[in-house]
């Protein structure tokens, strides 16, 4: 859960401007003076042309070329909406008008308006001003006396409605602050309102949805999550150099120790105590000619603050940032980190989606040293995704506490000159309670890019018995297994209820090769887990490799967005209702592009008596297979995923975490 220089800003291409609702250049007044003595003021702006909404595309495809402003910046390319009728009205939580129009006025030639507030009409999240034209509308919530009407205000309102927010209960700060944060993304207008709203969804949709999810949650009790936590994160990154045929496939791994303290009410005071990290980038114009850079480091301590909801969301906000590092400078958009708690456990998961634009630097004080970002020297985009787990540590664990059979899922990346490989595995591991474990047989898959073309191999692994494991009283796994009679050192930890294990490890040989891997393990049930009727938040992170590594390859980094779910109607069937972001480049040196796709399709489910589970999603070109395990109470599932086209071998591998967020399930205490 951090910002690094390995990130991306999803982008908006420059486009022609759109219009206002045409008409008179006179300024407001249609509602009279009113009786309250208060007035609402603001400016209406829109893409050039009529305010018109066209059908949404099935998915979005936009090149990356967005600049982020260091201060609040309005959308460039919007024109004033002159001579438009501004109406004041109430709506219900589904966005439908309630009752009559309360007041009206008309915008001036500069798009400004003043609207007297009628007596007994209170400011609230369900009170709107709107303008309409060509069968469309643009609205803004009246929670303050200064209310601008523009695509951002319409976009934010739609997100509140989509997530079922009680609009009447929204506060001034919740709406105004969120709109202000969106404005820090220096966006360029689209061709019309529909195009602009689509671009807003691509640029800031995930950010706004995570903010709204936090706003829409009832406060939790921070005292229920206090303690010392270990975290590990597995990160993937893609970078480009604008139109320069040079790019990077990156990996990042970090192991951290946190303390969570009760900050009062729903506030969690978080201290990052220590953090070790490793990073590699595999860079060049093609996989065949790329070179490897690898480094490790230790981060300083840091104080953070989060808010806990009753539904188990721990929300930590990251502000807009700008940094200078030698010849390069970076701009990062504001971030929301929503850690999803597993019910009844001190266990959280996070799928972070971070971003940056890379710039050149300039010398502003004449000392011949670069000290500031040069906004006119844009260098490229950086995309970064990471799957992270936070587990509360035990205080007096013994070997006997680690017992029973666990389901294990594993993912590894490997790079060397001319090669990128991905590997996943699934197996069972039985801990005997005496400092030993039995490794079961495993199955897996490997996909790769080489100079000659794409590769695929099905894997199998023979298990072993009586392997040693050494743990500390705080749940640290010091070593696991042995090689040539010597314990094998490892980086892993166990949670305080002794039913979840995570490993995060990396190795390298100078600049010749590097590998990064992530292991997740859950304690398996003794009988078939009850999953029927449950709703799971879906966290998916995967990579697709196709083509040849000589520059003709296609590399994709795929992640689920925050509001993605698997709804299980029964023990054998359900629906995947989700949104996915695909960051893609053609060849290692290619420029990044971004697509978004929405999926609402049936999922076939198979669960055995020990929680081993397969989820299958079919479509017209092939199928996704998620293979893994649910834990004892089906509150958590861990899986590998692979995409299998109908006409060939798998080419996409990844990890999936499912966290039970069923509304009528037990609370989080």
C-alpha positions in Angstrom: 0.0 0.0 0.0 2.4 2.7 -1.2 3.1 5.0 -4.1 6.2 4.2 -6.0 7.7 5.5 -9.2 6.3 2.5 -11.0 2.9 3.6 -11.9 0.4 4.7 -14.6 -2.0 7.5 -15.2 -4.9 6.3 -17.4 -5.4 9.0 -19.9 -7.6 11.1 -22.0 -6.8 12.0 -25.6 -7.2 15.7 -26.6 -10.5 16.2 -28.4 -12.7 18.8 -30.0 -14.8 20.9 -27.7 -18.5 20.6 -27.1 -21.3 23.2 -26.7 -23.7 24.7 -24.3 -27.4 24.6 -24.6 -27.6 27.7 -26.8 -30.0 30.5 -26.5 -30.2 33.9 -24.9 -27.3 35.8 -23.4 -29.4 37.3 -20.6 -28.6 36.6 -17.0 -30.7 34.8 -14.5 -33.9 35.6 -12.7 -36.8 33.3 -13.6 -37.5 32.4 -9.9 -38.0 35.8 -8.4 -36.3 37.0 -5.2 -37.5 34.0 -3.0 -38.2 34.3 0.7 -35.2 32.7 2.4 -32.7 35.5 1.7 -30.2 33.0 0.5 -29.0 32.4 -3.1 -27.2 29.6 -4.9 -24.5 30.7 -7.3 -22.3 28.9 -9.8 -21.2 28.4 -13.4 -22.5 25.9 -16.0 -19.9 24.5 -18.4 -20.1 21.6 -20.8 -18.3 20.1 -23.8 -19.0 22.3 -26.9 -22.3 21.5 -28.6 -25.7 20.5 -27.2 -25.7 18.7 -23.8 -26.5 15.4 -25.3 -26.1 11.8 -24.0 -25.4 9.0 -26.5 -25.4 5.3 -25.9 -22.4 4.2 -23.8 -19.8 2.1 -25.7 -19.4 -1.6 -24.7 -15.9 -0.8 -23.5 -13.5 2.1 -23.5 -10.2 2.4 -25.4 -8.2 5.6 -25.0 -4.5 6.4 -25.4 -2.5 7.5 -22.4 -1.6 11.2 -22.5 -3.0 12.9 -19.4 -1.2 15.5 -17.4 -1.9 15.9 -13.7 -2.0 19.5 -12.3 -0.2 20.2 -9.0 -3.2 22.3 -7.9 -6.9 22.1 -8.4 -7.6 22.3 -12.2 -10.8 22.4 -14.0 -11.5 20.3 -17.1 -9.8 22.0 -20.1 -11.9 22.3 -23.2 -15.3 23.1 -21.6 -17.3 26.1 -22.8 -19.8 28.2 -20.8 -23.4 27.1 -21.2 -25.2 30.3 -22.1 -28.9 31.0 -21.9 -29.8 27.6 -20.3 -32.6 27.2 -17.9 -31.4 26.1 -14.5 -33.9 24.3 -12.4 -33.9 23.5 -8.7 -35.5 20.3 -7.6 -35.4 17.3 -5.3 -34.7 13.7 -6.4 -35.0 10.3 -4.8 -32.1 7.9 -4.2 -32.5 6.5 -7.7 -32.2 9.9 -9.3 -35.9 10.4 -10.2 -37.4 13.9 -9.7 -39.7 14.2 -6.6 -42.4 16.9 -6.7 -42.4 20.1 -8.7 -39.5 22.3 -9.8 -38.8 24.5 -6.8 -37.2 27.5 -8.6 -35.8 28.5 -12.0 -33.3 30.9 -13.6 -31.3 31.3 -16.7 -27.5 31.3 -17.2 -25.7 34.4 -18.5 -23.5 34.6 -21.6 -20.6 33.5 -19.4 -22.5 30.5 -18.0 -23.0 32.1 -14.6 -26.3 31.9 -12.7 -27.9 33.0 -9.4 -30.8 31.2 -8.0 -32.7 32.5 -5.0 -33.4 29.6 -2.5 -37.1 29.3 -1.6 -38.1 29.5 2.0 -38.0 26.1 3.9 -35.8 24.5 1.2 -32.7 23.1 2.9 -29.4 22.3 1.3 -28.9 18.5 0.9 -27.4 15.8 -1.2 -30.9 15.2 -2.8 -31.4 18.8 -3.8 -30.2 19.5 -7.3 -29.7 22.2 -9.9 -29.9 20.9 -13.5 -29.8 22.1 -17.1 -31.2 20.1 -19.9 -30.9 20.0 -23.7 -31.5 17.6 -26.6 -33.1 15.1 -24.3 -30.2 15.1 -21.9 -29.3 16.6 -18.5 -26.4 17.8 -16.5 -26.9 18.1 -12.7 -25.1 19.2 -9.5 -25.9 18.5 -5.9 -26.8 21.6 -3.8 -24.9 21.0 -0.6 -23.3 24.4 -0.6 -24.2 27.9 -1.9 -21.5 27.8 -4.6 -22.5 25.0 -7.0 -20.9 24.6 -10.4 -22.7 22.4 -13.0 -20.4 20.5 -15.2 -19.5 16.9 -16.2 -17.8 16.2 -12.9 -20.9 17.2 -10.9 -23.0 14.9 -13.1 -20.5 12.1 -12.9 -20.2 12.2 -9.1 -23.9 12.2 -8.7 -24.3 9.2 -10.9 -21.7 7.3 -8.8 -23.6 8.1 -5.6 -26.9 6.8 -7.2 -25.2 3.7 -8.7 -24.0 2.6 -5.2 -27.3 3.2 -3.5 -26.2 6.1 -1.3 -28.9 7.8 0.9 -28.5 11.2 -0.8 -30.4 13.1 1.9 -27.8 12.1 4.5 -24.7 13.3 2.5 -22.8 16.1 4.1 -21.4 19.2 2.5 -17.8 18.0 3.0 -18.4 14.6 1.5 -19.7 16.0 -1.8 -17.5 19.1 -2.1 -14.3 17.3 -1.1 -14.9 14.5 -3.5 -15.6 16.8 -6.4 -12.5 18.8 -5.5 -10.4 15.7 -5.6 -11.6 14.8 -9.1 -10.6 18.3 -10.2 -7.0 17.5 -9.4 -7.0 15.3 -12.4 -6.3 17.8 -15.2 -8.8 16.3 -17.6 -9.5 17.3 -21.3 -13.0 17.5 -22.5 -14.5 15.0 -24.9 -16.6 15.5 -28.0 -19.9 15.6 -26.1 -21.3 14.9 -22.7 -21.5 11.2 -23.2 -17.9 11.1 -24.3 -16.8 13.2 -21.4 -18.6 11.0 -18.9 -17.0 7.9 -20.4 -13.6 9.5 -20.1 -14.2 10.5 -16.6 -15.1 6.9 -15.8 -11.8 5.7 -17.4 -9.8 8.3 -15.6 -11.3 8.6 -12.2 -14.1 6.1 -12.0 -12.2 3.7 -9.8 -11.1 6.5 -7.5 -14.7 7.9 -7.2 -16.2 4.5 -6.6 -13.8 3.7 -3.8 -14.5 7.1 -2.2 -18.3 6.6 -2.5 -18.0 3.1 -1.0 -16.4 4.6 2.1 -18.9 7.5 2.3 -21.8 5.0 1.9 -20.7 2.8 4.8 -21.8 3.0 8.4 -18.9 3.7 10.9 -17.2 0.7 12.4 -15.5 0.2 15.7 -11.7 0.7 15.5 -11.1 -1.2 18.8 -12.0 -4.5 17.0 -9.0 -4.3 14.6 -6.2 -3.1 16.9 -2.9 -5.1 17.1 0.4 -5.7 15.2 0.1 -6.7 11.6 2.3 -8.1 9.0 1.7 -7.4 5.3 3.1 -8.6 2.0 2.4 -7.3 -1.5 3.1 -8.7 -5.0 3.2 -6.0 -7.6 3.3 -5.8 -11.4 4.1 -2.8 -13.6 4.2 -1.6 -17.2 5.9 1.6 -18.3 6.5 3.3 -21.6 8.5 6.2 -23.1 6.3 8.3 -25.2 6.7 7.3 -28.9 10.3 6.2 -28.2 10.0 2.4 -28.5 11.3 1.8 -25.0 9.4 0.2 -22.2 9.5 -1.9 -19.0 7.9 -5.0 -17.5 8.4 -4.4 -13.7 8.0 -6.4 -10.5 7.7 -5.1 -7.0 7.6 -7.0 -3.6 7.4 -5.6 -0.2 7.2 -7.0 3.4 6.0 -4.7 6.1 5.1 -4.5 9.8 2.3 -2.2 11.0 0.6 -1.4 14.2 -3.1 -0.6 14.2 -4.4 1.4 17.2 -7.8 2.7 18.3 -8.0 6.4 17.3 -11.5 6.8 18.7 -14.8 5.8 17.0 -14.1 4.5 13.5 -10.6 6.0 13.3 -7.7 3.6 13.0 -4.2 5.1 13.8 -1.8 3.2 11.6 2.0 3.1 12.0 4.3 1.6 9.4 7.0 0.3 11.6 9.4 -1.2 9.0 9.4 -2.2 5.4 11.7 -4.2 3.1 11.2 -4.1 -0.6 12.6 -5.5 -3.8 12.1 -4.2 -7.3 13.2 -5.2 -10.8 12.6 -3.7 -14.2 13.1 -5.5 -17.4 13.6 -2.8 -20.0 14.2 -2.3 -23.7 12.7 -2.1 -27.1 11.8 -5.8 -27.1 11.9 -8.8 -24.8 14.7 -10.2 -27.0 17.0 -7.3 -26.4 15.9 -6.2 -22.9 18.2 -5.8 -19.9 17.5 -6.3 -16.2 17.8 -3.9 -13.2 17.2 -5.2 -9.7 17.5 -3.5 -6.3 16.4 -3.9 -2.7 15.7 -1.4 0.0 14.4 -0.5 3.5 11.7 2.2 4.0 11.4 4.5 7.0 8.5 4.4 9.4 5.4 6.5 8.7 2.2 7.5 10.5 -1.1 7.0 8.7 -4.8 7.3 9.5 -7.7 5.2 8.3 -11.4 5.1 8.7 -13.2 1.7 9.4 -16.7 1.0 8.2 -19.2 -1.5 9.7 -18.9 -3.4 6.5 -15.2 -4.0 7.0 -13.6 -1.3 4.7 -10.5 0.3 6.1 -10.1 3.4 4.0 -6.7 5.2 3.7 -6.4 8.2 1.5 -3.3 9.3 -0.4 -3.1 12.9 -1.7 -1.9 14.2 -5.0 1.9 14.1 -5.1 4.7 15.4 -7.2 8.4 14.3 -6.7 11.7 15.0 -8.3 14.4 12.3 -8.6 17.5 13.3 -10.5 16.7 13.7 -14.2 13.1 12.5 -13.8 10.0 13.9 -12.0 6.7 12.2 -11.3 3.1 13.2 -10.8 0.7 10.9 -8.9 -3.1 11.3 -8.7 -4.9 11.2 -5.4 -5.5 7.6 -4.3 -7.9 5.7 -2.2 -6.8 2.5 -0.6 -9.8 0.4 0.5 -8.6 -2.6 2.5 -11.4 -5.2 2.7 -11.7 -7.0 6.0 -12.4 -10.8 6.2 -15.4 -11.3 8.5 -14.5 -12.3 12.1 -10.7 -12.0 11.5 -7.8 -9.5 11.8 -7.2 -10.0 8.0 -7.5 -7.5 5.2 -6.9 -7.6 1.5 -6.1 -4.7 -0.9 -5.9 -4.6 -4.7 -4.2 -1.2 -5.4 -4.2 0.5 -8.8 -1.6 3.3 -8.8 -0.5 5.7 -11.5 2.1 8.3 -12.5 3.2 10.4 -15.4 7.0 10.7 -15.8 8.5 14.1 -16.8 11.9 15.6 -17.3 13.3 18.1 -14.8 14.6 21.7 -14.9 17.0 23.9 -12.9 15.0 26.8 -11.4 17.7 28.3 -9.1 20.7 28.3 -11.3 22.8 25.8 -9.3 23.2 23.4 -12.3 21.1 20.8 -10.4 17.6 19.8 -11.5 15.1 20.7 -8.8 11.6 20.9 -10.4 9.3 19.1 -12.8 9.3 20.4 -16.3 5.6 20.1 -17.5 6.7 20.7 -21.1 9.0 17.6 -21.1 6.7 14.7 -20.8 8.5 11.3 -20.8 6.0 8.6 -20.4 3.3 6.7 -18.4 3.7 4.2 -15.6 1.1 1.6 -14.6 1.3 -0.3 -11.4 -1.0 -2.9 -9.7 -0.4 -4.8 -6.5 -2.2 -7.5 -4.4 -1.5 -7.1 -0.7 -2.6 -8.9 2.5 -2.5 -7.5 6.0 -2.7 -10.2 8.8 -2.8 -9.6 12.5 0.1 -11.3 14.3 -0.2 -13.7 17.2 1.8 -13.0 20.4 2.6 -16.4 21.8 2.3 -18.9 18.9 3.6 -22.5 19.4 4.3 -25.2 16.8 1.2 -27.1 18.0 -1.0 -24.1 16.9 -0.1 -24.8 13.2 -2.1 -27.9 12.4 -4.5 -29.2 9.8 -4.7 -29.1 6.0 -4.3 -25.8 4.1 -5.1 -25.0 0.4 -2.2 -23.3 -1.3 -2.1 -21.0 -4.4 1.1 -19.7 -5.9 2.2 -17.2 -8.6 5.7 -16.5 -9.9 7.2 -14.1 -12.4 10.6 -14.8 -14.0 12.7 -12.7 -16.4 16.0 -13.0 -18.1 17.4 -11.8 -21.4 15.0 -12.9 -24.1 12.4 -14.4 -21.7 9.4 -13.3 -19.6 7.6 -16.2 -17.8 4.6 -16.5 -15.5 3.8 -19.6 -13.4 0.9 -20.6 -11.1 0.4 -23.7 -8.9 -2.3 -25.2 -6.7 -1.7 -27.8 -4.0 -2.6 -28.9 -0.4 -0.3 -28.7 2.6 -0.8 -30.5 5.9 0.8 -29.2 9.0 1.3 -31.9 11.7 1.4 -29.6 14.8 5.0 -30.8 15.7 7.1 -28.5 13.5 6.7 -30.6 10.4 4.5 -30.5 7.3 3.6 -32.7 4.3 3.6 -31.1 0.9 0.9 -32.6 -1.3 1.2 -33.1 -5.1 0.7 -29.9 -7.1 -0.5 -28.9 -10.5 0.2 -25.7 -12.4 0.8 -23.8 -15.6 3.6 -21.8 -17.2 3.3 -19.2 -20.0 6.0 -17.2 -21.5 7.4 -14.9 -24.2 10.6 -15.8 -26.0 12.2 -14.5 -29.1 10.8 -17.3 -31.1 7.2 -17.0 -29.9 4.8 -17.7 -27.0 5.3 -20.8 -24.8 3.0 -22.9 -22.6 3.6 -25.9 -20.3 1.3 -27.8 -18.0 3.1 -28.5 -14.7 3.0 -31.2 -12.1 4.9 -31.5 -8.8 5.4 -34.5 -6.6 4.8 -33.9 -2.9 7.0 -34.8 0.1 6.5 -35.6 3.8 8.1 -34.7 7.1 9.4 -31.3 5.9 10.6 -29.1 8.8 9.1 -25.6 9.5 10.4 -23.1 12.1 8.0 -20.4 13.4 8.4 -17.6 15.9 6.0 -16.7 18.7 4.8 -13.8 16.6 3.9 -16.0 13.6 7.0 -15.3 11.5 8.0 -18.3 9.4 11.8 -18.4 9.7 12.3 -21.5 7.5 10.2 -24.0 5.6 11.5 -27.2 4.0 15.1 -28.1 3.6 17.7 -28.5 0.9 20.7 -30.8 1.2 19.8 -31.3 4.9 19.7 -27.5 5.6 16.6 -25.5 6.5 15.4 -23.3 3.7 15.1 -19.6 4.8 11.9 -18.0 3.8 9.7 -14.8 4.2 6.3 -15.7 5.4 3.8 -15.3 8.3 0.8 -16.8 10.0 -2.2 -14.8 11.3 -3.4 -14.7 14.9 -6.2 -17.3 14.4 -3.6 -19.7 12.8 -5.8 -20.3 9.7 -4.1 -18.1 7.0 -0.5 -18.1 5.7 1.3 -15.8 3.2 4.7 -15.9 1.6 6.4 -13.3 -0.6 9.8 -14.1 -1.9 12.3 -12.9 -4.5 15.6 -14.1 -5.9 18.0 -12.8 -8.5 21.4 -13.4 -10.1 22.9 -9.9 -10.5 21.5 -8.6 -13.8 21.1 -12.0 -15.4 17.7 -13.1 -14.0 15.1 -12.3 -11.3 12.0 -14.0 -10.0 9.3 -12.9 -7.7 6.6 -15.1 -6.1 3.5 -14.9 -3.9 1.8 -17.7 -1.9 -1.6 -17.6 -0.2 -2.9 -20.4 2.0 -6.2 -20.9 3.9 -7.1 -23.6 6.4 -9.5 -26.0 4.8 -12.9 -27.0 6.2 -13.7 -30.6 7.3 -17.0 -30.5 5.3 -18.3 -28.8 2.2 -18.4 -25.0 2.9 -21.7 -23.3 2.6 -21.4 -20.7 -0.2 -24.9 -20.5 -1.5 -26.5 -17.1 -1.3 -23.2 -15.3 -0.6 -21.7 -12.2 -2.3 -17.9 -12.0 -2.7 -15.8 -9.0 -3.6 -13.6 -10.0 -6.4 -9.9 -9.0 -6.5 -8.2 -10.3 -9.6 -4.7 -9.5 -10.9 -3.3 -11.3 -14.0 -0.9 -10.9 -16.9 -1.4 -12.0 -20.5 1.5 -12.8 -22.8 1.1 -13.4 -26.5 3.2 -13.3 -29.7 7.0 -13.3 -29.9 9.6 -11.5 -27.8 11.2 -9.9 -30.8 8.9 -6.9 -30.7 5.7 -8.5 -32.0 4.4 -9.5 -28.6 1.4 -8.3 -26.8 1.7 -7.8 -23.0 -1.4 -7.1 -20.9 -1.8 -6.3 -17.2 -5.4 -7.0 -16.1 -7.2 -6.1 -12.8 -10.7 -6.1 -11.5 -12.1 -2.8 -10.3 -13.3 -2.3 -6.8 -17.0 -2.8 -7.3 -16.6 -6.3 -8.9 -18.5 -9.2 -7.3 -19.3 -12.9 -7.7 -22.8 -13.6 -6.5 -23.5 -17.3 -5.8 -27.1 -18.1 -6.2 -26.5 -21.7 -5.2 -23.6 -24.1 -4.4 -23.1 -24.7 -8.1 -24.0 -21.5 -10.0 -23.6 -17.8 -9.7 -22.9 -14.6 -11.6 -19.8 -12.5 -12.1 -20.8 -8.9 -12.1 -17.6 -6.8 -12.5 -15.5 -4.2 -14.3 -12.0 -4.8 -15.5 -9.1 -2.6 -16.5 -6.6 -3.8 -19.1 -3.3 -1.9 -19.5 -1.7 -3.1 -22.7 1.4 -2.6 -24.8 2.4 -4.0 -28.2 5.9 -5.2 -27.7 8.0 -4.3 -24.6 8.8 -1.0 -26.1 5.3 0.0 -27.1 3.2 2.8 -25.7 0.6 2.0 -23.1 -3.1 1.9 -23.9 -6.1 1.3 -21.6 -9.3 -0.6 -22.1 -12.2 -1.2 -19.7 -14.6 -4.0 -19.9 -17.8 -4.8 -18.0 -18.8 -8.4 -17.4 -22.2 -9.8 -16.2 -22.1 -13.5 -17.0 -23.0 -16.8 -15.4 -20.3 -18.7 -13.4 -20.3 -22.5 -12.9 -19.1 -23.6 -9.5 -17.7 -26.9 -8.2 -16.8 -27.3 -4.5 -15.6 -30.5 -2.8 -15.8 -31.5 0.8 -12.5 -29.9 1.7 -13.2 -26.5 0.1 -11.3 -27.2 -3.2 -13.2 -25.0 -5.7 -13.3 -24.4 -9.4 -15.1 -21.4 -10.9 -15.7 -21.4 -14.7 -16.7 -18.4 -16.7 -17.4 -19.1 -20.4 -17.7 -16.7 -23.3 -17.6 -16.8 -27.1 -13.8 -17.1 -27.4 -12.9 -19.4 -24.5 -13.2 -19.6 -20.8 -11.6 -18.4 -17.5 -10.8 -21.0 -14.9 -10.3 -20.0 -11.2 -8.9 -22.9 -9.2 -8.4 -22.7 -5.5 -9.9 -23.1 -2.0 -12.5 -21.6 0.3 -11.6 -21.5 4.1 -13.5 -23.1 6.9 -16.5 -20.6 7.0 -16.3 -19.6 3.3 -15.5 -16.1 4.3 -12.4 -16.1 2.2 -11.3 -17.9 -1.0 -7.9 -17.9 -2.7 -7.5 -18.9 -6.4 -5.2 -19.0 -9.4 -6.8 -17.9 -12.7 -6.1 -18.7 -16.3 -7.6 -17.8 -19.6 -7.9 -20.7 -22.1 -8.9 -19.6 -25.6 -11.0 -22.1 -27.6 -8.3 -22.3 -30.3 -5.1 -22.6 -28.3 -3.2 -22.9 -25.1 -3.6 -20.7 -22.0 -1.9 -17.3 -22.3 -3.0 -15.5 -19.2 -2.2 -16.4 -15.5 -3.0 -14.6 -12.3 -4.3 -14.7 -8.7 -7.8 -14.1 -7.3 -9.0 -13.3 -3.8 -12.7 -13.6 -2.9 -13.9 -11.9 0.3 -17.4 -12.5 1.6 -19.3 -9.1 1.8 -22.8 -10.5 2.0 -25.0 -7.8 3.6 -26.8 -10.0 6.0 -23.7 -11.9 7.2 -22.4 -11.4 10.7 -20.8 -8.1 11.6 -17.1 -7.5 11.7 -16.4 -7.7 15.4 
